[in-house]
Amino acid sequence: MFYNPALTWALRAIFAIGIIAAWAVALFRPETFSTSFATEDGPIEYATAILIFAAGLVLAILALRNSGRGRVLLGLYALLFIVAAGEEISWGQRILGIQSSEFFEANNFQGETNFHNLVIGDTHLTEFVFGTGLALVIMAYLLVLPLLYPRLAWVRRFCEFLYVPVAPKHIGLLAIFATVFSAWIDLDRQWEVYEFAFSVFVCLIFLNPVNRQTFRL
């Protein structure tokens, strides 16, 4: 749909550079991995936020090029990704030097202006909403859906009805690699690397999904 070989290869290069950098820092400078490389306002976090925002923009363009239910659903998906990008960098709070309100100071795990680190009672929202359950949904989207889509008619109808971009099968293999690699790092904030990888994956998927015809482009 927006397929551009140069852009696709650029995203693949960004993925490779990020993985190689994470490997080198984790192996040769492990003491700086959690304090500089994968920390808040570190290169991995900013790269993730920029790529997630870019994915949201792609979805927003798709929403404008569609109509009816497609426009509404794709608009909602775009909003979700743009909000996720804002949450990733606490809505630019540290960049702009904005102090957190009393509410976030008292209820946010890191004292920042974002919702995903809120603590409600004894429940950390990140662990409750964005923990194992979301991880399983993401892996199902990247691994299982691409295998079922060409084989089951009801899966194709489901994706068409909800305007779900389907990933090429090789993205699932990259997701397995990113998961194993992030687990191998075994340092604090190791899963920031997987978040970075996922942000590259969604850009690649939204730019050139398997079910291009669903989006009428």
Secondary structure as the mmCIF struct_conf table of DSSP 4:
data_model
#
loop_
_struct_conf.conf_type_id
_struct_conf.id
_struct_conf.beg_label_comp_id
_struct_conf.beg_label_asym_id
_struct_conf.beg_label_seq_id
_struct_conf.end_label_comp_id
_struct_conf.end_label_asym_id
_struct_conf.end_label_seq_id
HELX_RH_AL_P HELX_RH_AL_P1 PRO A 5 PHE A 28
HELX_RH_AL_P HELX_RH_AL_P2 PRO A 30 THR A 32
HELX_RH_PI_P HELX_RH_PI_P1 PHE A 33 PHE A 37
BEND BEND1 ALA A 38 THR A 39
TURN_TY1_P TURN_TY1_P1 GLU A 40 ASP A 41
BEND BEND2 GLY A 42 GLY A 42
HELX_RH_AL_P HELX_RH_AL_P3 PRO A 43 ARG A 65
BEND BEND3 ASN A 66 ASN A 66
HELX_RH_AL_P HELX_RH_AL_P4 GLY A 68 GLU A 88
TURN_TY1_P TURN_TY1_P2 ILE A 89 ILE A 89
HELX_RH_3T_P HELX_RH_3T_P1 SER A 90 GLY A 92
HELX_RH_AL_P HELX_RH_AL_P5 GLN A 93 LEU A 96
TURN_TY1_P TURN_TY1_P3 GLY A 97 GLY A 97
HELX_LH_PP_P HELX_LH_PP_P1 ILE A 98 SER A 101
HELX_RH_AL_P HELX_RH_AL_P6 GLU A 102 ASN A 107
STRN STRN1 ASN A 108 ASN A 108
TURN_TY1_P TURN_TY1_P4 PHE A 109 GLN A 110
BEND BEND4 GLY A 111 GLY A 111
BEND BEND5 THR A 113 THR A 113
BEND BEND6 PHE A 115 PHE A 115
TURN_TY1_P TURN_TY1_P5 HIS A 116 ASN A 117
STRN STRN2 LEU A 118 LEU A 118
STRN STRN3 VAL A 119 ILE A 120
TURN_TY1_P TURN_TY1_P6 GLY A 121 ASP A 122
STRN STRN4 THR A 123 HIS A 124
HELX_RH_AL_P HELX_RH_AL_P7 LEU A 125 VAL A 129
BEND BEND7 PHE A 130 GLY A 131
HELX_RH_AL_P HELX_RH_AL_P8 THR A 132 MET A 139
HELX_RH_PI_P HELX_RH_PI_P2 ALA A 140 VAL A 144
HELX_RH_AL_P HELX_RH_AL_P9 LEU A 145 LEU A 148
TURN_TY1_P TURN_TY1_P7 TYR A 149 ARG A 151
HELX_RH_AL_P HELX_RH_AL_P10 ALA A 153 LEU A 162
TURN_TY1_P TURN_TY1_P8 TYR A 163 TYR A 163
HELX_LH_PP_P HELX_LH_PP_P2 VAL A 164 PRO A 168
HELX_RH_AL_P HELX_RH_AL_P11 LYS A 169 ILE A 185
BEND BEND8 LEU A 187 LEU A 187
TURN_TY1_P TURN_TY1_P9 ASP A 188 TRP A 191
HELX_RH_AL_P HELX_RH_AL_P12 GLU A 192 LEU A 207
BEND BEND9 ASN A 208 ASN A 208
TURN_TY1_P TURN_TY1_P10 VAL A 210 ASN A 211
HELX_RH_3T_P HELX_RH_3T_P2 ARG A 212 PHE A 215
TURN_TY1_P TURN_TY1_P11 ARG A 216 ARG A 216
#
